[in-house]
């Protein structure tokens, strides 16, 4: 079926005016579409041109067209101060009615209370212990009285956290 056989190709001038706001197939609607396409092309050309400025330009940062957010050969931007990574190392399975002890260094400049939170079997997070980290290290001990999967989260003063999952059984 050719375009002349379609219903819209057989409209009268009154129908075109009513549905398209124009009196002919090449009326003002075509002019508006051409103007919109020209504006879109101009904006695209401007963005493309701005993307080729040096990435260290003080006014206009480089735009990455690759979609990764990082230009090849450059390091990713860090937003805000980076927090040190704290790793918990310990058993993955412990017997019920035992004690679990956490100890280690406090991140530099973060001396203060260290909170130990836990969630048993996907339940709500509960504070089980608060340790003193003013000396640069902490020691906390929690009692494991119920069986299940215990998710432990250690929170330091600046928001740095470390997590571990332990099966209690």
Secondary structure, 3 states (H helix, E strand, C coil): CCHHHCHHHHCCHHHHHHHHCCCCCCCHHHHHHHHHHHHHHHHHHHHHHHCCCCCCCCCCCCCCCCCCCCCCCCCCCCCCCCCCCCCCCCCCEECCCEEEEEEEECCCCCCCEEEEEEEECCCCCEEEEEEECCCCEEEEEEEECCCEEEEEEEECCCCCEEEEEEEEC
